[in-house]
């Protein structure tokens, strides 16, 4: 605006002294217009103007139009009639005004365009009114020059707009980052930190001061490294190494010792460099990870100790044993299993059981030397590792001492509870065993201790290992034997004493092993029960019995022994019904023999299954009657079809009078209840006569015949001589 006033004065000077009143009026209008612009600038000179309203852009365009129109008057009115010098002054001013004004007004493109267009139009009009042909090239130059100025102004406006927008975005991002960092420092667990090349904090964060436990004044008083040294940092050497190497780092945890315990601060830092590549310090994040470190330490302890007793757990025991075996350290491993602990849990609750376990751990710890490793493996299983020479020499005595210690009653909630314990002992002297082999030997010894009556210890031996190996082999081969038809049923006849006819036969399973030869059912049946294959064996036996009922053994009652485990399975009765239907067997010709142990674990389930079997028409026999403590209660709950008197009573019939009375009582009870009685194990003529006198109905034993294969048994049935058998049963 000042330039416009001065330029107008130059025009007045060029026309003086013949300045007309109209020209003075024009100059006055120009000054007023320029002063108005100066006033607007003056009133806003201290404002940081970031935005503009559309009306402000309109006013700027209008002002440019007015100002250029005022100058157009000079060009159109006075230029055509002016002298050559005056025209030179006006032309120079107009040319400069077009370029300068168009550039100054480019932030408002409409104002710049209006300004340039009006000046250009006025210039061309003045040149035309002058009528001088020499001015025609000048008009062409104006027509070429003005659009170029306009295009340059618009280009400058576009670049300026992009720059303004970029600055606006950057400003907004700075505000956003500042807000985020402020919120981060106020609410997050982490805090920022930054130091200069000398190690002094550039940004003093209140959160950092809080984490370090210092004041902001103290943070400003010395370098950060000196502050950490003064805080009794444990691993200062690591921090010093990073400082000396000037390298970036991540996850550096520094531990500070304080009166309230250790505090752990984790630092992440990035090396800073200036524009010239010189070291400029570090910037990073600090986090108080004290709680996290403490939790990790707690988890580490929990991972290696038993939470209930505080003893070493199974995982840590294996780790320690692996180290000892790797170093060929002589040791003894004791596997301890509490006896009758399940009964304590069932009768007194798991809280009482937990107290027992803690008392056991306390007793064992007090009994053993400090060098012994004591572990709880889970449940009621414990382990002890002896490593000192004195303990190894007296390992058997220590095991006996622990057995005696565990046999003593435990005082829990004013009650004295007794449990006891069995111990398996295994040795490794020169690292000759692997970890698994050592633990297997200890488990084998423990199993032998429990089998031999419990409340004792057994040390592993080669003979014991062979026995267990035989057991494992039998268990593995038993399923294969069933699939490949190696099992067979032997049959032992039952004779009716009143008619001396064979009225039935008991199926007895036999197995000839490829390596061990004939294996007694007394050996492989318990193994099948524990190994989970007894149900398959029992189902196969029932299948064979039903098949033979429709062929070779159609006229006699066939008895099949059923394991309690098989009998109590949910699918037993449906499987039995399917066999009866598939072979069209008369149910009364099939008898299931059960022992009293079927009632021990779940008497209610056993009784419901018995009733379900009774509905099929299949007969039921109670085997080994008289050997259980609750036989009479079972008979009262469920009347069987047959009672089998155990061979132990038959053996005593000749020597003990009370045995005769007892068998007579059983026979009389069976008769009252509508049952048949079978005496098994009859081996002599004297026993046969004694059984006759007791009133029993049937006999079974070697006196009649030993168990025999099917083909021999069929021949035996065909040659059974009733009259000869009555007179000379031994020959029969």
C-alpha positions as CSV (number, residue, x, y, z in Angstrom):
1,X,0.0,0.0,0.0
2,X,2.9,2.3,0.7
3,X,4.3,1.5,-2.7
4,X,1.0,2.5,-4.3
5,X,1.0,5.9,-2.6
6,X,4.5,6.5,-3.7
7,X,3.8,5.4,-7.2
8,X,0.8,7.7,-7.4
9,X,3.0,10.5,-6.2
10,X,5.4,9.8,-9.1
11,X,2.5,10.1,-11.6
12,X,1.6,13.5,-10.1
13,X,5.2,14.6,-10.3
14,X,5.4,13.4,-14.0
15,X,2.4,15.7,-14.9
16,X,3.4,18.7,-12.8
17,X,3.0,21.5,-13.0
18,X,0.0,20.9,-15.3
19,X,-1.8,18.7,-12.7
20,X,-5.6,19.0,-13.2
21,X,-8.1,18.9,-10.4
22,X,-9.3,15.5,-11.7
23,X,-5.8,14.1,-11.3
24,X,-5.6,15.4,-7.8
25,X,-9.0,13.8,-7.1
26,X,-7.7,10.5,-8.5
27,X,-4.6,10.7,-6.3
28,X,-6.8,11.3,-3.3
29,X,-8.9,8.2,-4.1
30,X,-5.7,6.2,-4.5
31,X,-4.4,7.3,-1.1
32,X,-7.7,6.5,0.6
33,X,-7.8,3.1,-0.9
34,X,-4.2,2.4,0.1
35,X,-4.7,3.8,3.6
36,X,-7.6,1.5,4.1
37,X,-5.4,-1.5,3.3
38,X,-2.7,-0.1,5.6
39,X,-5.3,0.2,8.4
40,X,-6.3,-3.4,8.0
41,X,-2.7,-4.6,8.1
42,X,-2.0,-2.4,11.2
43,X,-4.9,-3.7,13.1
44,X,-4.0,-7.3,12.5
45,X,-0.2,-7.1,12.6
46,X,0.1,-9.0,16.0
47,X,-2.4,-11.7,15.2
48,X,-1.3,-15.3,14.3
49,X,-3.9,-15.8,11.7
50,X,-4.4,-19.5,11.0
51,X,-7.8,-19.5,9.2
52,X,-9.8,-17.1,7.0
53,X,-13.5,-16.8,6.4
54,X,-14.9,-16.8,2.8
55,X,-16.0,-13.2,3.4
56,X,-12.4,-12.2,4.0
57,X,-11.4,-13.6,0.7
58,X,-14.2,-11.7,-1.0
59,X,-13.1,-8.5,0.7
60,X,-9.5,-9.0,-0.5
61,X,-10.7,-9.6,-4.1
62,X,-12.9,-6.5,-3.9
63,X,-10.1,-4.4,-2.6
64,X,-7.8,-5.6,-5.4
65,X,-10.5,-4.8,-8.0
66,X,-10.9,-1.2,-6.6
67,X,-7.2,-0.6,-6.4
68,X,-6.5,-1.9,-10.0
69,X,-9.6,0.1,-11.2
70,X,-8.1,3.3,-9.7
71,X,-4.9,2.7,-11.6
72,X,-6.9,1.9,-14.7
73,X,-8.2,5.5,-14.8
74,X,-4.6,6.9,-15.1
75,X,-3.9,4.4,-17.9
76,X,-7.1,4.9,-19.9
77,X,-7.7,8.7,-19.4
78,X,-4.2,10.3,-19.3
79,X,-1.8,7.8,-21.0
80,X,-3.2,8.4,-24.6
81,X,-2.7,12.2,-24.5
82,X,0.5,12.3,-22.4
83,X,3.9,13.2,-23.6
84,X,6.5,10.6,-24.4
85,X,8.2,11.0,-21.0
86,X,4.9,10.9,-19.1
87,X,3.9,7.7,-21.1
88,X,7.3,6.2,-20.1
89,X,6.6,6.8,-16.4
90,X,3.0,5.4,-16.6
91,X,4.1,2.4,-18.6
92,X,7.0,1.6,-16.2
93,X,4.7,1.9,-13.2
94,X,1.9,-0.2,-14.7
95,X,4.4,-2.9,-15.8
96,X,5.8,-3.1,-12.3
97,X,2.4,-2.9,-10.7
98,X,1.2,-5.9,-12.8
99,X,4.2,-8.1,-11.8
100,X,4.5,-6.9,-8.1
101,X,0.7,-6.8,-7.4
102,X,0.1,-10.2,-9.0
103,X,2.8,-11.7,-6.9
104,X,1.8,-10.1,-3.7
105,X,-1.8,-11.1,-4.1
106,X,-1.2,-14.8,-5.2
107,X,-2.3,-16.3,-1.8
108,X,-5.8,-15.1,-2.9
109,X,-5.9,-16.3,-6.5
110,X,-9.2,-14.5,-7.3
111,X,-7.8,-11.2,-6.2
112,X,-4.6,-11.7,-8.1
113,X,-6.5,-12.7,-11.2
114,X,-8.8,-9.7,-11.0
115,X,-5.9,-7.3,-10.4
116,X,-3.9,-8.6,-13.4
117,X,-6.9,-8.7,-15.7
118,X,-8.0,-5.2,-14.9
119,X,-4.5,-3.8,-15.3
120,X,-4.0,-5.7,-18.6
121,X,-7.4,-4.6,-20.0
122,X,-6.6,-1.0,-19.1
123,X,-3.2,-1.1,-20.6
124,X,-4.4,-2.6,-23.9
125,X,-7.2,0.1,-24.0
126,X,-4.8,2.9,-23.5
127,X,-2.4,1.6,-26.2
128,X,-5.4,1.4,-28.6
129,X,-6.6,4.9,-27.7
130,X,-3.1,6.3,-28.3
131,X,-3.4,5.3,-32.0
132,X,0.4,5.1,-32.4
133,X,1.4,2.1,-34.6
134,X,4.7,1.9,-32.8
135,X,2.8,0.9,-29.6
136,X,1.3,-2.2,-31.3
137,X,4.3,-4.4,-30.4
138,X,4.0,-3.2,-26.9
139,X,0.4,-4.3,-26.8
140,X,1.5,-7.7,-28.0
141,X,4.1,-7.9,-25.2
142,X,1.5,-7.0,-22.6
143,X,-0.8,-9.7,-24.0
144,X,2.0,-12.3,-23.6
145,X,3.4,-11.0,-20.4
146,X,0.2,-10.7,-18.3
147,X,-0.9,-14.4,-18.7
148,X,2.6,-15.5,-17.7
149,X,2.4,-13.4,-14.5
150,X,-1.1,-14.8,-13.8
151,X,0.1,-18.4,-14.3
152,X,3.1,-17.8,-12.1
153,X,0.8,-16.3,-9.4
154,X,-1.6,-19.3,-9.6
155,X,1.4,-21.8,-9.4
156,X,2.8,-19.9,-6.4
157,X,-0.7,-20.0,-4.8
158,X,-0.9,-23.8,-5.4
159,X,2.6,-24.4,-3.8
160,X,1.8,-22.1,-1.0
161,X,-1.5,-23.8,-0.3
162,X,0.2,-27.2,-0.1
163,X,2.8,-25.8,2.2
164,X,0.1,-24.3,4.5
165,X,-1.8,-27.6,4.5
166,X,1.4,-29.5,5.3
167,X,2.2,-27.2,8.2
168,X,-1.3,-27.5,9.4
169,X,-1.1,-31.3,9.4
170,X,2.3,-31.2,11.1
171,X,1.0,-28.8,13.7
172,X,-2.0,-31.1,14.4
173,X,0.3,-34.1,14.6
174,X,2.5,-32.2,17.1
175,X,-0.5,-31.4,19.2
176,X,-1.7,-35.0,19.0
177,X,1.8,-36.4,19.9
178,X,2.1,-34.0,22.7
179,X,-1.3,-35.0,24.1
180,X,-0.5,-38.7,23.7
181,X,2.9,-38.4,25.4
182,X,1.2,-36.4,28.2
183,X,-1.5,-39.1,28.6
184,X,1.2,-41.8,28.3
185,X,3.3,-40.2,31.1
186,X,0.2,-39.7,33.3
187,X,-1.5,-43.0,32.9
188,X,0.9,-45.6,31.6
189,X,3.3,-47.8,33.5
190,X,6.1,-46.6,31.2
191,X,7.8,-43.2,31.1
192,X,10.0,-41.4,28.6
193,X,13.6,-40.5,29.2
194,X,16.1,-38.6,27.2
195,X,19.7,-37.6,27.9
196,X,22.2,-35.4,26.1
197,X,25.7,-36.6,25.1
198,X,26.9,-35.8,28.6
199,X,24.3,-38.0,30.2
200,X,22.1,-35.3,31.6
201,X,18.4,-35.6,31.4
202,X,16.8,-33.5,28.7
203,X,13.3,-34.2,29.7
204,X,12.5,-34.5,33.4
205,X,9.4,-36.7,33.6
206,X,7.5,-36.8,36.9
207,X,6.8,-40.4,36.2
208,X,10.5,-41.2,35.8
209,X,11.1,-39.4,39.1
210,X,8.4,-41.5,40.7
211,X,9.8,-44.7,39.4
212,X,13.3,-43.9,40.6
213,X,12.1,-42.4,43.8
214,X,13.8,-39.0,43.4
215,X,12.7,-35.4,43.1
216,X,12.8,-33.3,40.0
217,X,15.4,-31.1,41.5
218,X,17.7,-34.0,42.2
219,X,17.2,-35.3,38.6
220,X,18.5,-31.9,37.4
221,X,21.5,-31.9,39.7
222,X,23.6,-34.6,38.0
223,X,23.8,-37.1,35.1
224,X,21.4,-40.0,35.0
225,X,24.3,-42.6,35.4
226,X,25.4,-40.9,38.6
227,X,21.8,-40.9,39.9
228,X,21.5,-44.7,39.3
229,X,24.9,-45.4,41.1
230,X,23.6,-43.4,44.0
231,X,20.5,-45.6,44.1
232,X,22.6,-48.7,44.9
233,X,22.1,-50.3,41.5
234,X,23.1,-54.0,41.5
235,X,24.1,-54.5,37.8
236,X,25.7,-51.1,37.2
237,X,28.5,-52.7,35.1
238,X,26.0,-53.6,32.4
239,X,24.7,-50.0,32.3
240,X,28.3,-48.7,32.2
241,X,29.1,-50.9,29.3
242,X,26.2,-49.6,27.3
243,X,27.1,-46.0,28.1
244,X,30.7,-46.5,27.0
245,X,29.8,-48.3,23.8
246,X,27.1,-45.7,23.0
247,X,24.9,-48.5,21.5
248,X,21.1,-48.9,21.4
249,X,19.7,-51.4,23.8
250,X,16.5,-53.1,24.7
251,X,15.1,-55.0,27.7
252,X,17.9,-53.9,30.1
253,X,16.6,-54.6,33.6
254,X,18.5,-52.7,36.4
255,X,17.9,-53.8,40.0
256,X,18.0,-51.3,42.8
257,X,18.5,-52.4,46.4
258,X,16.3,-50.4,48.9
259,X,15.0,-50.7,52.4
260,X,11.6,-51.9,51.2
261,X,13.2,-54.6,48.9
262,X,14.6,-54.8,45.4
263,X,13.1,-52.7,42.6
264,X,13.5,-53.7,39.0
265,X,13.5,-51.0,36.2
266,X,13.5,-52.0,32.6
267,X,15.1,-49.6,30.1
268,X,14.9,-49.5,26.3
269,X,17.1,-46.9,24.6
270,X,17.9,-45.7,21.2
271,X,21.1,-43.8,20.2
272,X,20.5,-40.3,18.9
273,X,22.7,-38.5,16.3
274,X,22.6,-34.9,15.1
275,X,22.5,-33.8,11.5
276,X,26.2,-34.1,11.1
277,X,26.2,-37.7,12.4
278,X,27.7,-36.9,15.8
279,X,26.4,-38.7,18.9
280,X,23.6,-36.7,20.5
281,X,22.5,-38.9,23.5
282,X,19.9,-41.5,24.1
283,X,16.1,-41.5,24.1
284,X,13.9,-44.3,25.4
285,X,11.3,-45.7,27.7
286,X,11.7,-46.9,31.3
287,X,9.2,-49.3,33.0
288,X,8.9,-50.4,36.6
289,X,8.8,-54.2,36.2
290,X,9.2,-55.0,39.9
291,X,5.9,-56.8,40.1
292,X,6.5,-58.7,36.9
293,X,9.9,-59.9,38.0
294,X,8.5,-60.9,41.4
295,X,5.7,-62.8,39.7
296,X,8.2,-64.6,37.4
297,X,10.3,-65.6,40.5
298,X,7.2,-66.8,42.1
299,X,6.2,-68.9,39.1
300,X,9.8,-70.2,38.9
301,X,9.5,-71.4,42.5
302,X,6.0,-72.8,41.9
303,X,7.3,-74.7,38.8
304,X,10.0,-76.4,40.9
305,X,8.2,-76.9,44.2
306,X,5.0,-78.6,45.4
307,X,2.6,-75.9,46.4
308,X,1.0,-78.0,49.2
309,X,4.1,-79.3,51.0
310,X,6.8,-77.0,49.8
311,X,8.9,-80.0,48.7
312,X,10.6,-80.4,45.3
313,X,8.1,-81.4,42.7
314,X,8.3,-84.1,40.0
315,X,9.8,-81.7,37.3
316,X,12.6,-80.5,39.6
317,X,13.3,-84.0,40.8
318,X,13.9,-85.3,37.3
319,X,16.1,-82.3,36.6
320,X,18.2,-83.0,39.7
321,X,18.4,-86.7,39.0
322,X,19.5,-86.0,35.5
323,X,22.3,-83.9,36.8
324,X,23.4,-86.5,39.3
325,X,23.3,-89.3,36.7
326,X,25.2,-87.2,34.2
327,X,28.0,-86.6,36.8
328,X,28.0,-90.4,37.7
329,X,27.1,-89.5,41.3
330,X,26.2,-92.7,43.3
331,X,22.7,-92.4,44.6
332,X,19.7,-94.3,45.9
333,X,16.1,-93.5,44.9
334,X,13.2,-94.3,47.1
335,X,9.6,-94.3,45.7
336,X,7.1,-93.9,48.6
337,X,3.4,-94.5,48.3
338,X,1.1,-93.9,51.2
339,X,-1.2,-96.8,52.2
340,X,-4.9,-96.3,53.0
341,X,-4.6,-92.7,52.0
342,X,-7.7,-92.9,49.7
343,X,-9.8,-94.1,52.6
344,X,-8.7,-91.0,54.6
345,X,-9.8,-88.7,51.7
346,X,-13.1,-90.6,51.3
347,X,-14.0,-90.7,55.0
348,X,-12.6,-87.4,56.3
349,X,-12.4,-85.1,53.3
350,X,-9.7,-83.8,51.1
351,X,-8.7,-81.0,53.6
352,X,-7.8,-83.7,56.1
353,X,-5.9,-85.5,53.4
354,X,-4.0,-82.4,52.6
355,X,-3.0,-82.0,56.3
356,X,-1.8,-85.6,56.3
357,X,0.4,-84.9,53.3
358,X,1.9,-81.9,54.9
359,X,2.6,-83.9,58.1
360,X,4.2,-86.7,56.1
361,X,6.5,-84.1,54.3
362,X,7.4,-82.7,57.7
363,X,8.2,-86.1,59.3
364,X,10.3,-87.2,56.3
365,X,12.3,-84.0,56.3
366,X,13.0,-84.3,60.0
367,X,14.1,-87.9,59.6
368,X,16.6,-87.4,56.7
369,X,19.9,-85.7,56.4
370,X,20.3,-82.2,54.8
371,X,21.9,-83.8,51.7
372,X,18.8,-85.8,50.9
373,X,16.4,-84.6,48.2
374,X,12.7,-85.0,49.1
375,X,10.0,-84.6,46.5
376,X,6.3,-85.0,46.2
377,X,5.4,-86.5,42.8
378,X,1.7,-85.9,43.1
379,X,-1.3,-87.4,45.0
380,X,0.1,-89.5,47.8
381,X,3.4,-90.3,46.0
382,X,6.7,-89.1,47.4
383,X,10.4,-89.7,46.4
384,X,13.7,-89.5,48.3
385,X,17.1,-89.3,46.8
386,X,20.1,-90.3,49.0
387,X,23.5,-89.1,47.8
388,X,25.9,-89.0,50.8
389,X,28.1,-92.1,51.4
390,X,26.7,-92.6,54.9
391,X,23.1,-92.6,53.7
392,X,23.9,-94.9,50.8
393,X,25.5,-97.5,53.1
394,X,22.4,-97.4,55.4
395,X,19.8,-97.0,52.7
396,X,17.9,-100.1,53.7
397,X,17.9,-98.9,57.4
398,X,16.6,-95.5,56.3
399,X,13.8,-97.0,54.3
400,X,12.8,-99.2,57.3
401,X,12.9,-96.1,59.5
402,X,10.6,-94.2,57.1
403,X,8.2,-97.2,57.0
404,X,8.0,-97.2,60.8
405,X,7.7,-93.4,60.9
406,X,4.8,-93.4,58.5
407,X,3.1,-96.2,60.5
408,X,2.8,-93.9,63.5
409,X,-0.6,-92.2,63.8
410,X,-1.0,-88.6,62.6
411,X,-2.8,-86.1,64.8
412,X,-5.2,-84.1,62.7
413,X,-8.1,-82.0,64.2
414,X,-7.9,-83.9,67.5
415,X,-8.1,-87.2,65.7
416,X,-5.4,-89.9,65.4
417,X,-5.3,-91.2,61.9
418,X,-3.1,-94.1,60.7
419,X,-2.0,-94.7,57.1
420,X,1.4,-96.3,56.6
421,X,3.6,-96.4,53.6
422,X,5.3,-98.7,51.2
423,X,8.8,-98.0,49.7
424,X,10.6,-99.2,46.6
425,X,14.3,-98.8,46.7
426,X,16.7,-98.6,43.6
427,X,20.4,-97.9,43.4
428,X,22.7,-96.4,40.8
429,X,26.4,-96.5,41.6
430,X,28.3,-95.3,38.5
431,X,25.7,-93.7,36.3
432,X,25.0,-97.0,34.5
433,X,21.3,-96.3,34.5
434,X,19.2,-93.7,32.6
435,X,16.8,-91.6,34.5
436,X,13.8,-93.6,33.2
437,X,15.4,-96.9,34.0
438,X,16.2,-95.8,37.6
439,X,12.6,-94.6,38.1
440,X,11.2,-97.8,36.6
441,X,13.3,-99.9,39.0
442,X,12.0,-97.8,42.0
443,X,8.4,-98.2,40.8
444,X,8.9,-102.0,40.3
445,X,10.2,-102.3,43.9
446,X,7.4,-100.2,45.2
447,X,4.8,-102.4,43.4
448,X,6.5,-105.5,44.9
449,X,6.3,-103.9,48.4
450,X,2.6,-103.2,48.1
451,X,2.0,-106.7,46.7
452,X,3.8,-108.3,49.6
453,X,1.5,-106.8,52.2
454,X,2.4,-103.1,52.3
455,X,4.0,-101.2,55.2
456,X,7.4,-102.4,54.1
457,X,10.2,-101.7,51.8
458,X,11.6,-103.7,48.9
459,X,14.9,-103.1,47.1
460,X,15.2,-103.8,43.4
461,X,16.9,-107.0,42.4
462,X,17.6,-108.8,39.1
463,X,15.0,-111.5,40.1
464,X,12.4,-108.8,40.7
465,X,13.2,-107.2,37.4
466,X,12.7,-110.5,35.6
467,X,9.4,-111.0,37.4
468,X,8.2,-107.6,36.3
469,X,9.5,-108.2,32.8
470,X,7.5,-111.4,32.6
471,X,4.5,-109.5,33.8
472,X,4.9,-106.8,31.2
473,X,5.5,-109.4,28.5
474,X,2.3,-111.3,29.5
475,X,0.3,-108.1,29.5
476,X,1.6,-107.1,26.0
477,X,1.1,-110.6,24.5
478,X,-2.3,-111.3,26.0
479,X,-4.2,-109.1,23.6
480,X,-2.3,-110.7,20.7
481,X,-3.0,-114.1,22.0
482,X,-6.7,-113.3,22.0
483,X,-6.6,-112.0,18.4
484,X,-4.6,-115.0,17.2
485,X,-6.6,-117.7,18.9
486,X,-3.9,-118.8,21.4
487,X,-6.4,-118.9,24.2
488,X,-8.7,-121.9,24.7
489,X,-11.3,-123.1,27.2
490,X,-10.9,-126.2,29.2
491,X,-14.0,-127.8,30.7
492,X,-14.4,-129.4,34.1
493,X,-17.6,-131.4,34.7
494,X,-20.1,-131.0,37.5
495,X,-21.9,-134.2,38.7
496,X,-25.3,-134.4,40.4
497,X,-24.8,-136.4,43.6
498,X,-28.4,-137.8,43.6
499,X,-28.4,-139.1,40.0
500,X,-24.6,-139.2,39.4
501,X,-25.2,-137.5,36.0
502,X,-23.0,-134.8,34.5
503,X,-25.3,-131.8,34.7
504,X,-22.9,-129.0,34.0
505,X,-19.4,-127.9,33.2
506,X,-17.3,-125.0,34.2
507,X,-15.3,-123.2,31.5
508,X,-11.7,-122.6,32.6
509,X,-9.4,-120.4,30.5
510,X,-6.0,-121.7,29.5
511,X,-3.1,-120.1,27.6
512,X,0.0,-121.7,26.2
513,X,2.5,-118.8,25.7
514,X,5.0,-119.1,22.9
515,X,8.0,-118.5,25.3
516,X,6.7,-119.3,28.8
517,X,4.6,-122.4,27.9
518,X,1.4,-122.9,29.9
519,X,0.5,-119.9,32.0
520,X,-1.9,-120.4,34.9
521,X,-5.1,-118.3,34.9
522,X,-4.1,-117.3,38.4
523,X,-1.3,-115.4,36.8
524,X,-2.6,-113.9,33.6
525,X,-6.2,-113.1,34.8
526,X,-5.1,-110.5,37.4
527,X,-2.7,-109.1,34.8
528,X,-5.6,-108.8,32.4
529,X,-7.7,-107.1,35.1
530,X,-5.1,-104.5,35.8
531,X,-4.1,-104.1,32.1
532,X,-7.7,-103.4,31.0
533,X,-8.1,-106.5,28.7
534,X,-10.2,-108.6,31.1
535,X,-13.5,-107.4,29.4
536,X,-12.3,-108.7,26.0
537,X,-11.2,-112.0,27.5
538,X,-14.5,-112.4,29.4
539,X,-16.6,-111.6,26.3
540,X,-14.6,-114.1,24.3
541,X,-15.3,-116.8,26.9
542,X,-19.0,-116.0,26.8
543,X,-19.0,-116.1,23.1
544,X,-17.4,-119.6,23.0
545,X,-19.8,-120.9,25.7
546,X,-22.8,-119.7,23.7
547,X,-21.5,-121.1,20.5
548,X,-20.9,-124.5,22.1
549,X,-24.3,-124.5,23.7
550,X,-25.8,-124.8,20.2
551,X,-23.3,-127.6,19.1
552,X,-21.1,-129.9,21.0
553,X,-22.3,-129.0,24.6
554,X,-26.0,-128.5,24.0
555,X,-27.4,-130.7,26.7
556,X,-25.6,-129.4,29.9
557,X,-25.4,-126.2,31.8
558,X,-22.2,-124.3,31.0
559,X,-20.7,-122.0,33.7
560,X,-18.5,-119.1,32.8
561,X,-16.5,-117.1,35.3
562,X,-17.0,-113.3,35.0
563,X,-14.6,-110.7,36.4
564,X,-16.2,-108.1,38.6
565,X,-14.6,-105.4,36.3
566,X,-16.4,-106.9,33.3
567,X,-19.6,-107.5,35.1
568,X,-19.9,-103.8,36.3
569,X,-19.3,-102.3,32.8
570,X,-22.4,-100.5,31.4
571,X,-22.3,-102.5,28.2
572,X,-22.1,-106.0,29.8
573,X,-25.9,-106.8,29.9
574,X,-26.5,-105.6,26.3
575,X,-23.6,-107.6,25.1
576,X,-24.9,-110.7,26.9
577,X,-28.4,-110.2,25.5
578,X,-26.9,-109.9,22.0
579,X,-25.0,-113.2,22.4
580,X,-28.1,-115.0,23.6
581,X,-30.0,-113.7,20.5
582,X,-27.2,-114.4,18.0
583,X,-26.8,-118.1,19.0
584,X,-30.4,-118.7,20.1
585,X,-29.2,-120.0,23.4
586,X,-31.6,-121.3,26.1
587,X,-30.7,-118.8,28.9
588,X,-31.2,-121.5,31.6
589,X,-28.3,-123.5,30.1
590,X,-25.8,-120.6,30.7
591,X,-24.6,-119.7,34.2
592,X,-22.4,-116.8,35.2
593,X,-20.1,-117.4,38.2
594,X,-19.3,-114.4,40.3
595,X,-17.2,-113.9,43.4
596,X,-18.2,-111.7,46.4
597,X,-15.7,-109.1,45.3
598,X,-18.2,-107.9,42.8
599,X,-20.0,-106.1,45.7
600,X,-17.0,-104.4,47.2
601,X,-16.6,-101.2,45.1
602,X,-20.2,-100.5,44.1
603,X,-22.8,-102.8,45.7
604,X,-25.7,-100.9,44.4
605,X,-24.5,-101.1,40.8
606,X,-23.7,-104.8,41.3
607,X,-27.3,-105.5,42.5
608,X,-28.9,-103.6,39.7
609,X,-26.8,-105.6,37.2
610,X,-27.7,-108.9,38.8
611,X,-31.3,-108.1,38.5
612,X,-30.8,-107.1,34.8
613,X,-29.1,-110.5,34.2
614,X,-31.8,-112.3,36.0
615,X,-34.4,-110.9,33.6
616,X,-32.5,-112.5,30.7
617,X,-33.0,-116.0,32.3
618,X,-29.3,-116.6,32.6
619,X,-28.4,-118.4,35.9
620,X,-26.1,-116.8,38.5
621,X,-23.7,-118.6,40.8
622,X,-21.9,-117.2,43.8
623,X,-18.4,-118.6,43.7
624,X,-16.1,-119.3,46.7
625,X,-19.0,-118.9,49.0
626,X,-18.1,-118.7,52.7
627,X,-14.7,-117.0,52.3
628,X,-16.2,-113.4,52.4
629,X,-17.2,-111.6,55.6
630,X,-20.6,-110.5,54.2
631,X,-21.9,-113.5,52.2
632,X,-25.1,-113.7,54.1
633,X,-25.9,-110.1,53.6
634,X,-25.5,-110.6,49.8
635,X,-27.8,-113.6,49.8
636,X,-30.4,-111.5,51.7
637,X,-30.2,-108.8,49.1
638,X,-30.1,-111.1,46.1
639,X,-30.8,-114.8,45.9
640,X,-28.4,-116.5,43.5
641,X,-29.3,-119.7,41.7
642,X,-26.2,-121.6,42.9
643,X,-23.8,-121.4,45.8
644,X,-20.3,-122.9,45.2
645,X,-18.7,-124.0,48.5
646,X,-15.0,-123.1,48.4
647,X,-12.5,-126.0,48.2
648,X,-11.0,-124.8,51.5
649,X,-14.0,-126.2,53.4
650,X,-13.9,-129.5,51.4
651,X,-10.3,-130.1,52.4
652,X,-11.2,-129.6,56.1
653,X,-14.3,-131.9,56.0
654,X,-12.1,-134.9,57.0
655,X,-10.2,-133.2,59.8
656,X,-12.5,-130.6,61.4
657,X,-16.0,-131.3,62.6
658,X,-17.0,-127.7,62.5
659,X,-16.2,-127.7,58.8
660,X,-18.8,-130.4,58.3
661,X,-21.3,-128.4,60.3
662,X,-20.6,-125.2,58.4
663,X,-21.0,-126.9,55.0
664,X,-24.3,-128.5,56.2
665,X,-25.4,-125.0,57.3
666,X,-24.6,-123.7,53.8
667,X,-26.5,-126.5,52.1
668,X,-29.5,-126.1,54.4
669,X,-29.5,-122.3,53.8
670,X,-29.3,-122.9,50.0
671,X,-32.2,-125.4,50.1
672,X,-34.4,-122.9,52.1
673,X,-33.6,-120.2,49.6
674,X,-34.2,-122.4,46.6
675,X,-30.6,-122.7,45.5
676,X,-28.4,-125.5,44.4
677,X,-25.0,-126.1,46.1
678,X,-21.8,-127.2,44.4
679,X,-18.7,-128.4,46.3
680,X,-15.6,-127.7,44.3
681,X,-12.2,-129.2,44.8
682,X,-13.3,-132.8,45.6
683,X,-10.2,-134.9,45.0
684,X,-10.6,-138.1,47.1
685,X,-13.2,-140.7,47.8
686,X,-13.3,-139.7,51.5
687,X,-14.0,-136.1,50.6
688,X,-16.8,-137.3,48.3
689,X,-18.4,-139.3,51.0
690,X,-18.1,-136.3,53.4
691,X,-19.7,-134.0,50.9
692,X,-22.6,-136.5,50.4
693,X,-23.3,-136.3,54.2
694,X,-23.5,-132.5,54.2
695,X,-26.4,-132.5,51.8
696,X,-24.7,-130.7,48.9
697,X,-26.3,-131.3,45.5
698,X,-23.3,-131.2,43.1
699,X,-19.6,-131.9,43.2
700,X,-16.7,-130.8,41.0
701,X,-13.0,-131.7,41.3
702,X,-10.1,-133.9,40.2
703,X,-11.9,-137.0,41.6
704,X,-14.4,-136.6,38.8
705,X,-12.1,-135.2,36.1
706,X,-9.5,-132.6,35.6
707,X,-10.2,-129.6,33.3
708,X,-9.8,-130.8,29.7
709,X,-9.9,-129.4,26.2
710,X,-13.2,-129.5,24.3
711,X,-12.5,-132.6,22.2
712,X,-11.4,-134.6,25.3
713,X,-14.4,-133.4,27.2
714,X,-16.8,-134.4,24.5
715,X,-15.3,-137.9,24.5
716,X,-15.5,-137.9,28.3
717,X,-19.2,-137.2,28.1
718,X,-19.7,-140.0,25.6
719,X,-17.9,-142.6,27.8
720,X,-19.4,-141.5,31.1
721,X,-20.7,-144.8,32.7
722,X,-23.3,-143.9,35.2
723,X,-23.3,-147.2,37.0
724,X,-19.5,-147.6,37.1
725,X,-19.1,-144.0,38.3
726,X,-21.4,-144.7,41.2
727,X,-19.5,-147.7,42.3
728,X,-16.0,-146.5,41.5
729,X,-15.8,-142.8,40.8
730,X,-12.0,-142.8,40.8
731,X,-12.0,-145.0,37.7
732,X,-14.5,-142.8,36.1
